[in-house]
Amino acid sequence: MIKKTILIFTVLISLILFSCEDIFEKDITNDSVMILSPLSKNSIQSDKVTFLWELLEGADQYHIVVVSPSFENIQTYVCDSLTDKYTISLSLPAGEYEWSIQARNSAYESQKKNVSFKVERP
């Protein structure tokens, strides 16, 4: 009887320890990152583009993807990166682009936001 109790106790402790991550991580699946720049349909007059967003509570990392000209017609993957920052800068040639940002933690991912923009030379 004692061995059975110890076994049950061990199994319960193991389950608790291995699933603690889900218990303590904030569920961000219904949240989305607030994009600050570039905004939809912006025209950038520089070869350096700064992507900027607000930090999302509960997120540990941000997945940023930049493609050209759009996600529906990808010809070039410009960037596919994970960062724990709220900004990234890229040098881009003139053209049309679309970017997405998605927050992540060890258990959840937020909604993905897509934004199109254009880079033009002055």
Secondary structure as UniProt FT lines:
FT   HELIX           2..18
FT   HELIX           20..24
FT   TURN            29..30
FT   STRAND          35..37
FT   TURN            40..41
FT   STRAND          42..44
FT   STRAND          48..53
FT   TURN            57..58
FT   STRAND          61..69
FT   TURN            72..73
FT   STRAND          74..83
FT   STRAND          87..91
FT   STRAND          95..104
FT   STRAND          113..119
//
